[in-house]
Amino acid sequence: MDAKRRRNFHLENADGKKLASGILYDEGNVQVLWRDDCGHTAEQYASINLVLDLVPGITVLRLEDDET
């Protein structure tokens, strides 16, 4: 079975506060599951760049271990 590789990510500000979290796929698609400004969500974007522009104050993109 061909499974998409997924990587969990967190976006943080300079103080280490988590601003958003979600899943980054190998194809570049991004699913945002939680945002500090609106809570739980299910937003989907074509690129991580769009997410970085979405939430002001992001200074850290933290990737977690691979998940299949």
JOZI-V133620 format. One record per pair of residues at least 12 apart in sequence whose C-alpha atoms are under 10 Angstrom apart, sorted by the first residue. I is the first residue (numbers start at 1). J is the second residue. If there is no record, write none. Layout:
# JOZI-V133620
<<I;J> <I;J>>
This chain:
# JOZI-V133620
<<2;68> <3;68> <4;25> <4;26> <4;27> <4;67> <4;68> <5;23> <5;24> <5;25> <5;26> <5;27> <5;66> <5;67> <5;68> <6;22> <6;23> <6;24> <6;25> <6;26> <6;27> <6;29> <6;30> <6;64> <6;65> <6;66> <6;67> <6;68> <7;22> <7;23> <7;24> <7;25> <7;26> <7;30> <7;63> <7;64> <7;65> <7;66> <7;67> <7;68> <8;21> <8;22> <8;23> <8;24> <8;25> <8;30> <8;31> <8;32> <8;62> <8;63> <8;64> <8;65> <8;66> <8;67> <9;21> <9;22> <9;23> <9;24> <9;30> <9;31> <9;32> <9;61> <9;62> <9;63> <9;64> <9;65> <10;22> <10;23> <10;32> <10;34> <10;35> <10;60> <10;61> <10;62> <10;63> <10;64> <11;35> <11;51> <11;52> <11;55> <11;57> <11;58> <11;59> <11;60> <11;61> <11;62> <11;63> <12;55> <12;57> <12;58> <12;59> <12;60> <12;61> <12;62> <13;55> <13;56> <13;57> <13;58> <13;59> <13;60> <13;61> <14;57> <14;58> <14;59> <14;60> <15;59> <15;60> <16;58> <16;59> <16;60> <17;36> <17;58> <17;60> <18;34> <18;35> <18;36> <18;58> <18;60> <18;61> <18;62> <19;34> <19;35> <19;36> <19;37> <19;39> <19;55> <19;56> <19;57> <19;58> <19;60> <20;32> <20;33> <20;34> <20;35> <20;36> <20;37> <20;38> <20;39> <20;40> <20;51> <20;52> <20;55> <20;58> <20;61> <21;33> <21;34> <21;35> <21;36> <21;40> <21;41> <21;61> <21;62> <21;63> <22;34> <22;35> <22;41> <22;42> <22;43> <22;44> <22;63> <23;44> <23;48> <23;63> <23;64> <23;67> <24;45> <24;47> <24;48> <24;63> <24;66> <25;46> <25;47> <25;48> <25;67> <27;46> <27;47> <28;45> <28;46> <28;47> <28;48> <28;49> <29;44> <29;45> <29;46> <29;47> <29;48> <30;43> <30;44> <30;45> <30;46> <30;47> <30;48> <30;49> <30;50> <30;51> <31;43> <31;44> <31;45> <31;46> <31;47> <31;48> <31;51> <32;44> <32;45> <32;48> <32;51> <35;55> <36;55> <37;55> <48;61>>
